[in-house]
Amino acid sequence: MAQDAQPETLLKLPKVLQRLPVSKSAFYEGIRDGKYPKPVKLGPRAVAWKESDISALIASLSKA
């Protein structure tokens, strides 16, 4: 019997920006430059980021 996988937690932009010390415009610029992870599209006008991607980003920034 297969184990039930835990669903990925998704974070909306305000929660992401609480965790990262950057402005909204700097965050979107970082996405465009490939510095920050791309969002997951939830609908026509809604996006979110995987919590695991944001946690990995924070870990990589703290090592630098």
Backbone as XML, in Angstrom:
<?xml version="1.0"?>
<chain id="A" units="angstrom">
  <residue number="1" name="MET">
    <atom name="N" x="0.833" y="-1.185" z="0.000"/>
    <atom name="CA" x="0.000" y="0.000" z="0.000"/>
    <atom name="C" x="0.880" y="1.252" z="0.000"/>
  </residue>
  <residue number="2" name="ALA">
    <atom name="N" x="0.611" y="2.158" z="-0.885"/>
    <atom name="CA" x="1.408" y="3.380" z="-1.008"/>
    <atom name="C" x="1.088" y="4.345" z="0.128"/>
  </residue>
  <residue number="3" name="GLN">
    <atom name="N" x="2.126" y="5.047" z="0.582"/>
    <atom name="CA" x="1.917" y="6.042" z="1.629"/>
    <atom name="C" x="1.300" y="7.288" z="1.024"/>
  </residue>
  <residue number="4" name="ASP">
    <atom name="N" x="0.469" y="7.948" z="1.812"/>
    <atom name="CA" x="-0.120" y="9.208" z="1.357"/>
    <atom name="C" x="0.937" y="10.299" z="1.443"/>
  </residue>
  <residue number="5" name="ALA">
    <atom name="N" x="1.183" y="10.951" z="0.340"/>
    <atom name="CA" x="2.145" y="12.049" z="0.308"/>
    <atom name="C" x="1.493" y="13.298" z="0.894"/>
  </residue>
  <residue number="6" name="GLN">
    <atom name="N" x="2.283" y="14.041" z="1.644"/>
    <atom name="CA" x="1.785" y="15.294" z="2.206"/>
    <atom name="C" x="1.691" y="16.322" z="1.087"/>
  </residue>
  <residue number="7" name="PRO">
    <atom name="N" x="0.593" y="17.049" z="1.009"/>
    <atom name="CA" x="0.491" y="18.072" z="-0.038"/>
    <atom name="C" x="1.496" y="19.196" z="0.219"/>
  </residue>
  <residue number="8" name="GLU">
    <atom name="N" x="1.991" y="19.754" z="-0.845"/>
    <atom name="CA" x="2.952" y="20.856" z="-0.760"/>
    <atom name="C" x="2.240" y="22.099" z="-0.235"/>
  </residue>
  <residue number="9" name="THR">
    <atom name="N" x="2.841" y="22.746" z="0.755"/>
    <atom name="CA" x="2.285" y="23.988" z="1.277"/>
    <atom name="C" x="2.651" y="25.117" z="0.322"/>
  </residue>
  <residue number="10" name="LEU">
    <atom name="N" x="1.659" y="25.918" z="-0.018"/>
    <atom name="CA" x="1.872" y="27.047" z="-0.918"/>
    <atom name="C" x="1.756" y="28.349" z="-0.138"/>
  </residue>
  <residue number="11" name="LEU">
    <atom name="N" x="2.615" y="29.289" z="-0.462"/>
    <atom name="CA" x="2.636" y="30.594" z="0.206"/>
    <atom name="C" x="2.274" y="31.685" z="-0.788"/>
  </residue>
  <residue number="12" name="LYS">
    <atom name="N" x="1.369" y="32.549" z="-0.383"/>
    <atom name="CA" x="1.030" y="33.721" z="-1.196"/>
    <atom name="C" x="2.118" y="34.779" z="-0.970"/>
  </residue>
  <residue number="13" name="LEU">
    <atom name="N" x="2.153" y="35.773" z="-1.827"/>
    <atom name="CA" x="3.214" y="36.777" z="-1.815"/>
    <atom name="C" x="3.422" y="37.456" z="-0.454"/>
  </residue>
  <residue number="14" name="PRO">
    <atom name="N" x="2.377" y="37.881" z="0.260"/>
    <atom name="CA" x="2.632" y="38.530" z="1.555"/>
    <atom name="C" x="3.402" y="37.633" z="2.534"/>
  </residue>
  <residue number="15" name="LYS">
    <atom name="N" x="3.114" y="36.334" z="2.541"/>
    <atom name="CA" x="3.825" y="35.402" z="3.432"/>
    <atom name="C" x="5.275" y="35.223" z="2.981"/>
  </residue>
  <residue number="16" name="VAL">
    <atom name="N" x="5.490" y="35.188" z="1.670"/>
    <atom name="CA" x="6.855" y="35.066" z="1.150"/>
    <atom name="C" x="7.668" y="36.292" z="1.554"/>
  </residue>
  <residue number="17" name="LEU">
    <atom name="N" x="7.086" y="37.471" z="1.397"/>
    <atom name="CA" x="7.809" y="38.705" z="1.710"/>
    <atom name="C" x="8.050" y="38.875" z="3.206"/>
  </residue>
  <residue number="18" name="GLN">
    <atom name="N" x="7.241" y="38.221" z="4.052"/>
    <atom name="CA" x="7.508" y="38.233" z="5.492"/>
    <atom name="C" x="8.787" y="37.467" z="5.804"/>
  </residue>
  <residue number="19" name="ARG">
    <atom name="N" x="9.088" y="36.464" z="4.993"/>
    <atom name="CA" x="10.255" y="35.614" z="5.235"/>
    <atom name="C" x="11.532" y="36.139" z="4.585"/>
  </residue>
  <residue number="20" name="LEU">
    <atom name="N" x="11.396" y="36.966" z="3.565"/>
    <atom name="CA" x="12.560" y="37.479" z="2.841"/>
    <atom name="C" x="12.698" y="38.984" z="3.054"/>
  </residue>
  <residue number="21" name="PRO">
    <atom name="N" x="13.911" y="39.464" z="3.257"/>
    <atom name="CA" x="14.111" y="40.900" z="3.493"/>
    <atom name="C" x="14.242" y="41.697" z="2.189"/>
  </residue>
  <residue number="22" name="VAL">
    <atom name="N" x="13.238" y="41.569" z="1.311"/>
    <atom name="CA" x="13.259" y="42.307" z="0.046"/>
    <atom name="C" x="11.893" y="42.936" z="-0.191"/>
  </residue>
  <residue number="23" name="SER">
    <atom name="N" x="11.875" y="43.947" z="-1.039"/>
    <atom name="CA" x="10.605" y="44.572" z="-1.410"/>
    <atom name="C" x="9.912" y="43.723" z="-2.470"/>
  </residue>
  <residue number="24" name="LYS">
    <atom name="N" x="8.654" y="44.023" z="-2.695"/>
    <atom name="CA" x="7.881" y="43.295" z="-3.703"/>
    <atom name="C" x="8.510" y="43.450" z="-5.083"/>
  </residue>
  <residue number="25" name="SER">
    <atom name="N" x="8.884" y="44.667" z="-5.437"/>
    <atom name="CA" x="9.464" y="44.891" z="-6.765"/>
    <atom name="C" x="10.821" y="44.194" z="-6.903"/>
  </residue>
  <residue number="26" name="ALA">
    <atom name="N" x="11.626" y="44.194" z="-5.849"/>
    <atom name="CA" x="12.919" y="43.503" z="-5.892"/>
    <atom name="C" x="12.724" y="41.994" z="-5.993"/>
  </residue>
  <residue number="27" name="PHE">
    <atom name="N" x="11.684" y="41.477" z="-5.346"/>
    <atom name="CA" x="11.403" y="40.046" z="-5.425"/>
    <atom name="C" x="11.026" y="39.657" z="-6.851"/>
  </residue>
  <residue number="28" name="TYR">
    <atom name="N" x="10.133" y="40.421" z="-7.472"/>
    <atom name="CA" x="9.740" y="40.114" z="-8.849"/>
    <atom name="C" x="10.913" y="40.280" z="-9.819"/>
  </residue>
  <residue number="29" name="GLU">
    <atom name="N" x="11.781" y="41.239" z="-9.561"/>
    <atom name="CA" x="12.980" y="41.400" z="-10.387"/>
    <atom name="C" x="13.891" y="40.183" z="-10.231"/>
  </residue>
  <residue number="30" name="GLY">
    <atom name="N" x="14.010" y="39.680" z="-9.001"/>
    <atom name="CA" x="14.808" y="38.480" z="-8.748"/>
    <atom name="C" x="14.245" y="37.250" z="-9.448"/>
  </residue>
  <residue number="31" name="ILE">
    <atom name="N" x="12.924" y="37.155" z="-9.532"/>
    <atom name="CA" x="12.294" y="36.051" z="-10.270"/>
    <atom name="C" x="12.660" y="36.163" z="-11.745"/>
  </residue>
  <residue number="32" name="ARG">
    <atom name="N" x="12.556" y="37.363" z="-12.276"/>
    <atom name="CA" x="12.864" y="37.600" z="-13.689"/>
    <atom name="C" x="14.331" y="37.275" z="-13.993"/>
  </residue>
  <residue number="33" name="ASP">
    <atom name="N" x="15.221" y="37.556" z="-13.038"/>
    <atom name="CA" x="16.654" y="37.311" z="-13.221"/>
    <atom name="C" x="17.063" y="35.877" z="-12.895"/>
  </residue>
  <residue number="34" name="GLY">
    <atom name="N" x="16.135" y="35.073" z="-12.374"/>
    <atom name="CA" x="16.449" y="33.694" z="-12.020"/>
    <atom name="C" x="17.042" y="33.525" z="-10.631"/>
  </residue>
  <residue number="35" name="LYS">
    <atom name="N" x="17.061" y="34.582" z="-9.845"/>
    <atom name="CA" x="17.621" y="34.541" z="-8.488"/>
    <atom name="C" x="16.637" y="33.916" z="-7.497"/>
  </residue>
  <residue number="36" name="TYR">
    <atom name="N" x="15.356" y="34.109" z="-7.719"/>
    <atom name="CA" x="14.305" y="33.595" z="-6.842"/>
    <atom name="C" x="13.424" y="32.618" z="-7.610"/>
  </residue>
  <residue number="37" name="PRO">
    <atom name="N" x="12.749" y="31.704" z="-6.901"/>
    <atom name="CA" x="11.929" y="30.691" z="-7.592"/>
    <atom name="C" x="10.698" y="31.287" z="-8.266"/>
  </residue>
  <residue number="38" name="LYS">
    <atom name="N" x="10.296" y="30.642" z="-9.342"/>
    <atom name="CA" x="9.089" y="31.061" z="-10.063"/>
    <atom name="C" x="7.859" y="30.584" z="-9.296"/>
  </residue>
  <residue number="39" name="PRO">
    <atom name="N" x="6.759" y="31.313" z="-9.408"/>
    <atom name="CA" x="5.535" y="30.910" z="-8.707"/>
    <atom name="C" x="4.811" y="29.781" z="-9.432"/>
  </residue>
  <residue number="40" name="VAL">
    <atom name="N" x="3.881" y="29.177" z="-8.698"/>
    <atom name="CA" x="2.967" y="28.178" z="-9.241"/>
    <atom name="C" x="1.672" y="28.906" z="-9.565"/>
  </residue>
  <residue number="41" name="LYS">
    <atom name="N" x="1.168" y="28.725" z="-10.754"/>
    <atom name="CA" x="-0.071" y="29.401" z="-11.156"/>
    <atom name="C" x="-1.258" y="28.645" z="-10.565"/>
  </residue>
  <residue number="42" name="LEU">
    <atom name="N" x="-2.088" y="29.333" z="-9.791"/>
    <atom name="CA" x="-3.265" y="28.729" z="-9.167"/>
    <atom name="C" x="-4.526" y="28.981" z="-9.975"/>
  </residue>
  <residue number="43" name="GLY">
    <atom name="N" x="-4.519" y="30.035" z="-10.730"/>
    <atom name="CA" x="-5.684" y="30.416" z="-11.523"/>
    <atom name="C" x="-5.299" y="31.548" z="-12.446"/>
  </residue>
  <residue number="44" name="PRO">
    <atom name="N" x="-6.278" y="32.144" z="-13.109"/>
    <atom name="CA" x="-5.966" y="33.209" z="-14.061"/>
    <atom name="C" x="-5.252" y="34.410" z="-13.435"/>
  </residue>
  <residue number="45" name="ARG">
    <atom name="N" x="-5.553" y="34.698" z="-12.170"/>
    <atom name="CA" x="-4.952" y="35.873" z="-11.524"/>
    <atom name="C" x="-4.367" y="35.556" z="-10.163"/>
  </residue>
  <residue number="46" name="ALA">
    <atom name="N" x="-4.045" y="34.297" z="-9.913"/>
    <atom name="CA" x="-3.531" y="33.915" z="-8.599"/>
    <atom name="C" x="-2.291" y="33.036" z="-8.744"/>
  </residue>
  <residue number="47" name="VAL">
    <atom name="N" x="-1.262" y="33.383" z="-7.979"/>
    <atom name="CA" x="-0.039" y="32.583" z="-7.947"/>
    <atom name="C" x="0.375" y="32.384" z="-6.494"/>
  </residue>
  <residue number="48" name="ALA">
    <atom name="N" x="1.218" y="31.386" z="-6.276"/>
    <atom name="CA" x="1.774" y="31.127" z="-4.956"/>
    <atom name="C" x="3.126" y="30.456" z="-5.156"/>
  </residue>
  <residue number="49" name="TRP">
    <atom name="N" x="3.894" y="30.368" z="-4.093"/>
    <atom name="CA" x="5.210" y="29.742" z="-4.148"/>
    <atom name="C" x="5.225" y="28.537" z="-3.228"/>
  </residue>
  <residue number="50" name="LYS">
    <atom name="N" x="5.951" y="27.498" z="-3.635"/>
    <atom name="CA" x="6.099" y="26.313" z="-2.798"/>
    <atom name="C" x="6.922" y="26.696" z="-1.574"/>
  </residue>
  <residue number="51" name="GLU">
    <atom name="N" x="6.428" y="26.300" z="-0.410"/>
    <atom name="CA" x="7.144" y="26.610" z="0.822"/>
    <atom name="C" x="8.538" y="25.993" z="0.803"/>
  </residue>
  <residue number="52" name="SER">
    <atom name="N" x="8.665" y="24.810" z="0.222"/>
    <atom name="CA" x="9.976" y="24.156" z="0.150"/>
    <atom name="C" x="10.956" y="24.973" z="-0.697"/>
  </residue>
  <residue number="53" name="ASP">
    <atom name="N" x="10.480" y="25.598" z="-1.772"/>
    <atom name="CA" x="11.346" y="26.443" z="-2.605"/>
    <atom name="C" x="11.822" y="27.670" z="-1.831"/>
  </residue>
  <residue number="54" name="ILE">
    <atom name="N" x="10.913" y="28.277" z="-1.069"/>
    <atom name="CA" x="11.273" y="29.474" z="-0.293"/>
    <atom name="C" x="12.227" y="29.101" z="0.837"/>
  </residue>
  <residue number="55" name="SER">
    <atom name="N" x="11.983" y="27.971" z="1.497"/>
    <atom name="CA" x="12.884" y="27.518" z="2.565"/>
    <atom name="C" x="14.278" y="27.232" z="2.016"/>
  </residue>
  <residue number="56" name="ALA">
    <atom name="N" x="14.349" y="26.597" z="0.845"/>
    <atom name="CA" x="15.644" y="26.316" z="0.220"/>
    <atom name="C" x="16.352" y="27.617" z="-0.155"/>
  </residue>
  <residue number="57" name="LEU">
    <atom name="N" x="15.603" y="28.593" z="-0.632"/>
    <atom name="CA" x="16.176" y="29.895" z="-0.975"/>
    <atom name="C" x="16.770" y="30.557" z="0.263"/>
  </residue>
  <residue number="58" name="ILE">
    <atom name="N" x="16.025" y="30.546" z="1.356"/>
    <atom name="CA" x="16.506" y="31.157" z="2.596"/>
    <atom name="C" x="17.761" y="30.447" z="3.083"/>
  </residue>
  <residue number="59" name="ALA">
    <atom name="N" x="17.776" y="29.123" z="2.995"/>
    <atom name="CA" x="18.954" y="28.359" z="3.411"/>
    <atom name="C" x="20.166" y="28.709" z="2.552"/>
  </residue>
  <residue number="60" name="SER">
    <atom name="N" x="19.961" y="28.856" z="1.248"/>
    <atom name="CA" x="21.083" y="29.188" z="0.360"/>
    <atom name="C" x="21.571" y="30.615" z="0.605"/>
  </residue>
  <residue number="61" name="LEU">
    <atom name="N" x="20.663" y="31.528" z="0.923"/>
    <atom name="CA" x="21.063" y="32.909" z="1.203"/>
    <atom name="C" x="21.832" y="33.007" z="2.515"/>
  </residue>
  <residue number="62" name="SER">
    <atom name="N" x="21.458" y="32.196" z="3.500"/>
    <atom name="CA" x="22.143" y="32.255" z="4.788"/>
    <atom name="C" x="23.538" y="31.639" z="4.709"/>
  </residue>
  <residue number="63" name="LYS">
    <atom name="N" x="23.779" y="30.750" z="3.732"/>
    <atom name="CA" x="25.110" y="30.166" z="3.535"/>
    <atom name="C" x="26.038" y="31.126" z="2.819"/>
  </residue>
  <residue number="64" name="ALA">
    <atom name="N" x="25.474" y="32.028" z="2.027"/>
    <atom name="CA" x="26.299" y="32.940" z="1.213"/>
    <atom name="C" x="26.892" y="34.053" z="2.032"/>
  </residue>
</chain>
